[in-house]
Amino acid sequence: MYNIFTIFEMVIKDFKDREVFDKYYDELEYLAVEHFLLYGAFRFLKTDHYQDLMTKSFKFVKDNFKNYKNNRYLKTLGLKNRLFLKTNGPLTLPLWHLYFKNK
């Protein structure tokens, strides 16, 4: 599960090297949220390493995409996923971990 961080760093670097990072910024930002804070979180929260993985996820997204909460593609997510993103944070991680670990 930790490989996703290295792989996404490689993707960002490749887009920057090709000078298309700014052109596809919104799409990359959305993919980062999707892979780290949404669908990735669903996987991370099932593990015993969820706190480390989620801490790294929050940091990775914030370091690379500071205004990710305003991404235009997030509006296309279903209500359940939007609510999860709004309520997923350091204070709620143990609750979400319990929920997903038992699923």
C-alpha positions as CSV (number, residue, x, y, z in Angstrom):
1,M,0.0,0.0,0.0
2,Y,2.9,2.3,0.6
3,N,4.0,2.1,-3.1
4,I,1.1,4.4,-4.2
5,F,3.0,7.4,-2.7
6,T,6.2,6.7,-4.8
7,I,4.2,5.9,-7.9
8,F,2.1,9.1,-7.7
9,E,5.3,11.1,-7.1
10,M,6.7,9.6,-10.3
11,V,3.5,10.6,-12.1
12,I,3.7,14.2,-10.9
13,K,7.4,14.3,-11.9
14,D,6.6,12.9,-15.3
15,F,3.9,15.5,-15.9
16,K,6.2,18.3,-14.8
17,D,9.1,17.0,-16.9
18,R,6.8,17.0,-19.9
19,E,5.6,20.5,-19.0
20,V,2.0,19.5,-18.9
21,F,1.5,19.5,-15.1
22,D,-0.4,22.8,-15.1
23,K,-2.5,21.8,-18.1
24,Y,-3.7,18.7,-16.3
25,Y,-3.5,20.0,-12.7
26,D,-7.3,19.6,-12.0
27,E,-7.3,16.1,-13.2
28,L,-4.1,15.1,-11.3
29,E,-5.5,16.8,-8.2
30,Y,-8.7,14.8,-8.4
31,L,-6.8,11.6,-8.9
32,A,-4.7,12.3,-5.8
33,V,-7.9,12.9,-3.8
34,E,-9.4,9.8,-5.2
35,H,-6.4,7.6,-4.6
36,F,-5.4,8.9,-1.2
37,L,-8.4,10.4,0.5
38,L,-11.3,8.4,-0.9
39,Y,-10.9,5.0,-2.5
40,G,-7.4,4.5,-1.1
41,A,-8.7,5.5,2.3
42,F,-11.3,2.8,2.1
43,R,-8.4,0.3,1.8
44,F,-6.1,2.0,4.2
45,L,-8.7,2.1,7.0
46,K,-9.0,-1.7,6.9
47,T,-5.4,-2.1,8.0
48,D,-3.6,-1.9,11.3
49,H,-1.3,0.8,9.7
50,Y,-4.3,3.1,8.9
51,Q,-3.0,6.0,11.0
52,D,0.4,6.1,9.3
53,L,-1.1,5.6,5.8
54,M,-3.8,8.3,6.3
55,T,-1.4,10.8,7.8
56,K,0.9,10.3,4.8
57,S,-2.2,10.6,2.5
58,F,-3.3,13.9,4.0
59,K,0.2,15.3,3.9
60,F,0.8,14.1,0.3
61,V,-2.4,15.7,-1.0
62,K,-1.9,19.0,1.0
63,D,1.7,19.3,0.0
64,N,1.0,18.8,-3.7
65,F,-2.5,20.2,-4.1
66,K,-3.1,22.9,-1.5
67,N,-6.7,23.8,-2.6
68,Y,-7.9,20.3,-3.4
69,K,-11.1,20.8,-1.5
70,N,-12.2,23.2,-4.3
71,N,-11.5,20.8,-7.1
72,R,-14.2,21.0,-9.7
73,Y,-14.4,17.2,-10.2
74,L,-15.3,16.6,-6.6
75,K,-18.7,18.0,-7.3
76,T,-19.4,15.0,-9.5
77,L,-18.9,12.5,-6.7
78,G,-22.0,10.8,-5.1
79,L,-23.3,12.1,-1.8
80,K,-21.8,9.2,0.2
81,N,-18.3,9.9,-1.1
82,R,-18.6,13.7,-0.6
83,L,-19.8,13.1,2.9
84,F,-16.9,10.7,3.6
85,L,-14.4,13.3,2.3
86,K,-16.0,16.0,4.5
87,T,-15.9,13.8,7.6
88,N,-12.6,12.0,7.1
89,G,-9.9,13.7,9.2
90,P,-7.5,13.1,12.1
91,L,-10.2,13.2,14.7
92,T,-12.5,10.7,12.9
93,L,-9.9,8.2,11.8
94,P,-10.4,5.8,14.7
95,L,-14.2,5.7,14.0
96,W,-13.8,5.2,10.3
97,H,-11.2,2.5,11.0
98,L,-13.7,0.6,13.2
99,Y,-16.3,0.9,10.5
100,F,-14.2,-0.3,7.6
101,K,-12.3,-3.0,9.6
102,N,-15.6,-4.7,10.3
103,K,-16.8,-4.5,6.7
